[in-house]
């Protein structure tokens, strides 16, 4: 069973969030309780910042970093990554294709903040689209270690010259004014038969459905409308 609930427009947000006692908006977001999880539709990391190798080491300050060689050398070894805490994720890639970053397995002299790569295989990152993903395990080595999750060599995708098929609306033929479609040859979009992804673009001049309540037998989780009786936008939740 579900219900229509109001969008929060004004007031104290935390007082209207279910499980207020486990949601700390002033610090880390913590999910507690058996069977509870955090479901993400999209995960966006902050823009990468540059780190320069010094003495074979760098210090992580965020999830995503570009890494450059010491003194802009043609190549350099990366043996130690400081700044880790248990469970942290790190993604690195070279800053410059001309500066090769050689990430080496199990080379940290003191065993602290070591790098443990899959199958003990070093990774020569010689292209600025090469990527290495690691996570930090505080129980490994002396003071924890970065363990490889995945690596990927950069490359350019091969594009197809096939004509894509229409997935929404009605496919139409070209106009009669020449080889291309006429300026006034317009096809109606028709009802959408698949999700519409705005890809973080604005939906300008959007108007919600004005209604006293949509068909009670056809609600879908996440559906929204503007209730003309209460003058509030509402969303269907389960």
SETORBA-592057 format. One line per 4 residues: number of its first residue (from 1); for each residue x, y, z of N, C-alpha, C. Coordinates in steps of 0.2 Angstrom, whole numbers. Example, Ala and Ser with C-alpha at 12.3 -4.5 7.8 and 13.67 -1.06 7.14 Angstrom:
% residues 2
1	66,-28,39,62,-22,39,66,-16,39 ~ 64,-11,35,68,-5,36,64,0,39 .
END
This chain:
% residues 238
1	4,-6,0,0,0,0,4,6,0 ~ 2,11,-3,5,18,-3,1,24,-1 ~ 4,30,-2,0,35,0,3,41,-3 ~ -1,47,-4,1,53,-7,3,57,-1 .
5	10,60,-1,12,64,4,15,71,1 ~ 15,76,5,16,83,3,24,83,1 ~ 26,87,-4,33,89,-4,34,94,2 ~ 40,93,4,42,98,9,45,105,6 .
9	41,110,7,42,116,4,46,121,9 ~ 43,121,15,46,126,20,46,122,27 ~ 50,125,32,50,122,38,56,118,40 ~ 56,115,45,62,111,48,62,104,44 .
13	67,104,39,67,98,35,68,91,39 ~ 73,91,44,75,85,48,69,83,52 ~ 64,87,54,58,85,58,54,80,54 ~ 54,81,47,50,77,42,53,71,39 .
17	59,70,41,63,64,38,62,58,42 ~ 60,53,39,59,47,43,66,44,46 ~ 65,42,52,72,40,56,76,45,57 ~ 73,51,60,77,57,61,83,55,66 .
21	82,50,71,88,49,75,94,46,72 ~ 93,43,66,99,40,62,101,44,57 ~ 99,50,56,101,54,50,104,61,53 ~ 111,61,52,115,67,55,117,71,49 .
25	113,77,48,115,81,43,120,86,44 ~ 123,86,50,129,90,52,135,87,51 ~ 135,80,49,141,76,49,140,71,44 ~ 143,65,45,142,59,41,135,57,41 .
29	133,54,36,126,51,35,127,44,37 ~ 124,41,43,125,35,45,118,31,45 ~ 119,25,41,113,20,41,114,15,46 ~ 109,14,51,110,9,56,104,5,56 .
33	104,-1,59,99,-6,59,100,-12,54 ~ 97,-17,57,98,-24,52,94,-23,46 ~ 97,-24,40,94,-24,34,93,-17,31 ~ 96,-12,34,95,-5,31,101,-4,26 .
37	99,0,21,105,1,16,103,8,13 ~ 108,11,10,108,17,6,107,15,-1 ~ 102,17,-5,101,16,-12,102,22,-16 ~ 107,22,-20,109,28,-24,107,26,-32 .
41	103,31,-34,102,31,-42,108,34,-46 ~ 111,39,-43,117,42,-46,121,44,-41 ~ 128,42,-42,133,44,-37,138,49,-41 ~ 139,55,-39,143,60,-42,148,62,-37 .
45	155,61,-39,160,63,-35,162,70,-37 ~ 166,73,-32,168,80,-33,173,80,-39 ~ 175,86,-42,180,86,-47,187,84,-45 ~ 191,81,-49,197,78,-46,202,84,-45 .
49	206,84,-40,211,89,-39,218,85,-40 ~ 223,89,-42,230,87,-43,234,85,-37 ~ 237,80,-37,242,78,-32,249,77,-35 ~ 254,79,-33,261,78,-35,265,73,-31 .
53	268,68,-34,272,63,-30,278,66,-27 ~ 279,65,-21,285,67,-17,288,62,-14 ~ 294,60,-16,297,54,-12,293,48,-13 ~ 290,47,-18,286,41,-20,279,40,-16 .
57	277,46,-14,271,46,-10,266,52,-12 ~ 260,51,-11,255,56,-11,250,56,-5 ~ 246,61,-4,241,61,2,234,62,-1 ~ 230,57,0,223,58,-2,219,63,2 .
61	215,67,-1,211,72,2,204,71,0 ~ 202,68,-5,196,67,-8,195,60,-12 ~ 190,59,-15,189,52,-18,193,52,-25 ~ 193,57,-28,196,57,-35,201,62,-36 .
65	207,60,-38,213,64,-39,216,62,-46 ~ 219,68,-49,224,67,-54,231,67,-51 ~ 236,63,-53,242,62,-50,248,64,-55 ~ 252,68,-53,258,70,-58,265,68,-55 .
69	270,67,-59,276,65,-57,280,71,-53 ~ 285,69,-49,289,74,-45,293,78,-50 ~ 293,84,-50,297,89,-55,295,88,-62 ~ 289,86,-63,286,84,-70,291,80,-74 .
73	294,75,-70,298,70,-74,294,66,-79 ~ 298,63,-83,294,58,-88,291,52,-85 ~ 293,50,-79,290,45,-76,292,45,-69 ~ 288,42,-64,289,42,-57,286,36,-54 .
77	288,34,-48,285,28,-45,281,31,-39 ~ 275,28,-38,270,29,-33,270,23,-29 ~ 273,23,-22,273,17,-18,269,18,-12 ~ 267,24,-10,263,25,-4,258,31,-5 .
81	252,29,-2,247,34,-2,244,35,5 ~ 246,41,8,243,43,15,236,46,15 ~ 234,47,21,227,50,21,221,45,21 ~ 223,39,22,217,34,21,214,32,28 .
85	207,31,28,204,28,34,200,22,31 ~ 198,18,36,195,11,35,189,12,30 ~ 189,9,25,183,9,20,183,14,15 ~ 188,19,15,188,24,10,189,22,3 .
89	187,25,-2,188,24,-9,192,29,-12 ~ 197,27,-17,201,32,-20,202,30,-27 ~ 201,35,-32,201,34,-39,207,39,-41 ~ 212,36,-45,217,41,-47,218,39,-55 .
93	221,45,-58,223,44,-65,229,49,-66 ~ 233,48,-71,238,53,-72,236,60,-74 ~ 240,65,-72,238,72,-74,240,73,-81 ~ 245,70,-84,248,71,-90,250,65,-94 .
97	248,64,-100,250,58,-104,258,57,-104 ~ 261,63,-104,268,63,-105,272,61,-99 ~ 268,61,-93,271,59,-87,269,53,-84 ~ 272,47,-85,270,41,-83,270,40,-75 .
101	265,37,-73,264,36,-65,265,28,-65 ~ 270,26,-62,271,19,-61,269,17,-53 ~ 263,14,-53,260,12,-46,263,5,-45 ~ 266,5,-39,270,-1,-38,267,-5,-32 .
105	267,-12,-32,264,-16,-27,269,-17,-22 ~ 266,-16,-15,269,-18,-9,276,-16,-9 ~ 277,-9,-10,284,-6,-10,285,-1,-4 ~ 280,0,0,280,5,5,286,3,10 .
109	291,7,11,297,5,15,295,3,22 ~ 290,6,26,288,5,33,282,1,33 ~ 279,-1,27,273,-5,27,267,-1,29 ~ 267,6,30,262,10,31,259,13,25 .
113	252,13,25,249,16,19,251,13,12 ~ 252,7,13,255,3,7,250,2,1 ~ 252,0,-4,248,-1,-10,248,-8,-12 ~ 243,-12,-12,242,-19,-13,238,-20,-20 .
117	242,-22,-25,238,-22,-32,237,-29,-33 ~ 231,-30,-38,229,-37,-40,234,-41,-43 ~ 235,-47,-40,240,-52,-42,247,-49,-42 ~ 248,-44,-37,255,-42,-37,258,-38,-43 .
121	253,-36,-47,255,-33,-54,256,-26,-53 ~ 261,-23,-54,262,-15,-55,258,-13,-61 ~ 256,-6,-60,252,-3,-65,255,3,-68 ~ 258,3,-74,261,8,-77,255,13,-81 .
125	254,18,-78,248,23,-80,252,28,-85 ~ 252,27,-91,255,31,-96,250,35,-101 ~ 244,35,-99,239,39,-102,235,42,-98 ~ 233,48,-99,229,52,-94,222,50,-93 .
129	220,45,-97,213,41,-96,214,35,-93 ~ 220,33,-91,221,27,-87,218,28,-80 ~ 215,23,-77,212,24,-70,213,18,-66 ~ 214,20,-59,215,15,-54,210,16,-48 .
133	207,11,-46,202,12,-40,204,7,-35 ~ 205,10,-29,207,7,-23,202,8,-17 ~ 203,3,-12,199,5,-6,204,4,0 ~ 203,7,6,208,7,11,205,2,17 .
137	210,-3,19,208,-8,24,213,-7,30 ~ 211,-4,35,215,-2,41,218,-8,44 ~ 216,-14,43,219,-20,46,225,-23,43 ~ 226,-21,37,232,-24,33,238,-20,34 .
141	244,-24,34,250,-21,35,251,-17,42 ~ 256,-13,42,257,-10,49,251,-5,51 ~ 250,0,46,245,5,48,240,5,42 ~ 238,0,39,233,0,34,236,0,27 .
145	232,-2,22,234,-2,15,229,-1,10 ~ 231,2,4,226,3,-1,226,-4,-5 ~ 220,-6,-6,219,-13,-10,216,-11,-17 ~ 218,-14,-22,215,-12,-29,208,-16,-30 .
149	204,-12,-32,197,-14,-34,197,-15,-41 ~ 199,-11,-45,199,-11,-53,204,-6,-56 ~ 206,-8,-62,210,-4,-66,208,-4,-73 ~ 209,2,-77,206,2,-84,211,6,-88 .
153	213,3,-94,217,7,-98,212,12,-103 ~ 214,18,-104,210,22,-108,210,20,-115 ~ 205,23,-118,204,21,-125,198,25,-128 ~ 197,25,-135,192,29,-138,187,24,-140 .
157	180,25,-139,175,20,-141,174,20,-149 ~ 173,15,-152,171,14,-159,164,16,-160 ~ 162,21,-164,155,23,-165,152,20,-171 ~ 146,18,-171,143,15,-176,140,20,-181 .
161	139,19,-187,136,23,-192,129,21,-194 ~ 126,16,-190,120,14,-191,115,19,-189 ~ 109,19,-192,104,24,-190,100,21,-184 ~ 100,25,-179,96,23,-173,89,22,-174 .
165	85,17,-171,78,17,-171,75,21,-166 ~ 69,24,-168,65,28,-164,62,24,-158 ~ 62,26,-152,60,23,-146,54,26,-143 ~ 52,32,-145,47,36,-142,43,39,-148 .
169	37,40,-148,33,44,-153,32,40,-159 ~ 31,44,-164,30,40,-171,35,42,-176 ~ 39,37,-179,44,38,-184,41,41,-190 ~ 44,46,-193,41,49,-199,45,49,-205 .
173	43,50,-211,47,50,-217,49,58,-218 ~ 54,58,-222,57,65,-224,51,69,-227 ~ 52,76,-227,47,80,-231,48,80,-238 ~ 44,84,-241,44,84,-249,47,90,-252 .
177	50,94,-248,53,100,-250,60,99,-252 ~ 63,93,-252,70,92,-255,73,86,-251 ~ 79,85,-251,82,79,-248,81,79,-241 ~ 81,85,-237,80,85,-230,73,86,-229 .
181	71,86,-222,65,87,-220,63,94,-221 ~ 57,96,-222,54,103,-223,54,106,-216 ~ 55,113,-216,55,116,-209,49,115,-206 ~ 43,114,-209,37,114,-206,34,107,-205 .
185	39,102,-207,37,95,-206,39,93,-199 ~ 34,92,-195,35,91,-188,31,85,-186 ~ 34,80,-182,31,74,-180,29,75,-172 ~ 23,73,-170,21,73,-163,25,68,-159 .
189	27,70,-153,31,66,-149,27,60,-147 ~ 21,61,-146,17,55,-143,18,53,-136 ~ 15,48,-133,16,46,-126,23,43,-126 ~ 26,44,-120,33,41,-119,32,34,-117 .
193	36,30,-120,36,23,-118,42,20,-115 ~ 46,25,-113,52,23,-109,54,29,-105 ~ 58,29,-100,60,34,-96,64,40,-100 ~ 63,46,-97,66,52,-100,71,54,-96 .
197	78,54,-98,84,55,-94,86,63,-96 ~ 85,67,-91,87,74,-92,94,75,-92 ~ 98,70,-89,105,71,-89,108,77,-85 ~ 104,79,-80,106,85,-76,104,92,-80 .
201	100,91,-85,98,97,-88,91,100,-85 ~ 90,106,-86,84,109,-83,78,107,-87 ~ 72,106,-83,66,105,-87,62,112,-86 ~ 63,116,-91,61,123,-90,53,124,-92 .
205	50,128,-88,43,130,-89,39,123,-88 ~ 41,119,-83,37,113,-82,31,114,-78 ~ 26,111,-79,19,112,-75,17,105,-73 ~ 16,104,-67,14,97,-64,6,96,-66 .
209	4,90,-67,-3,89,-68,-7,92,-62 ~ -12,96,-64,-17,99,-60,-22,94,-59 ~ -23,92,-53,-29,87,-51,-31,87,-44 ~ -37,84,-43,-39,83,-36,-37,76,-34 .
213	-33,72,-38,-30,66,-37,-31,61,-43 ~ -25,59,-45,-25,54,-51,-29,48,-49 ~ -29,44,-55,-33,37,-54,-30,33,-48 ~ -34,32,-43,-32,28,-37,-29,21,-39 .
217	-31,19,-44,-29,12,-46,-23,12,-50 ~ -20,17,-52,-14,17,-56,-8,21,-54 ~ -8,22,-47,-2,26,-45,4,22,-45 ~ 10,26,-47,16,23,-47,21,26,-42 .
221	25,22,-39,30,25,-34,34,31,-37 ~ 34,37,-34,38,42,-37,33,47,-41 ~ 27,45,-43,23,49,-47,21,56,-43 ~ 21,61,-46,19,68,-43,14,71,-47 .
225	10,76,-43,5,80,-46,4,86,-42 ~ 0,91,-44,-1,97,-40,-9,96,-38 ~ -10,96,-31,-16,95,-29,-20,101,-28 ~ -25,102,-33,-29,109,-33,-33,110,-27 .
229	-35,104,-23,-39,105,-17,-35,108,-11 ~ -29,105,-10,-25,108,-5,-19,113,-7 ~ -19,114,-13,-14,118,-16,-7,117,-14 ~ -5,110,-15,1,107,-13,3,102,-18 .
233	10,102,-20,12,97,-24,13,90,-20 ~ 11,85,-23,11,78,-19,15,73,-23 ~ 18,68,-19,22,63,-22,19,56,-19 ~ 19,51,-23,16,44,-21,22,40,-18 .
237	21,38,-12,27,34,-9,24,28,-6 ~ 28,23,-6,26,16,-4,29,14,3 .
END
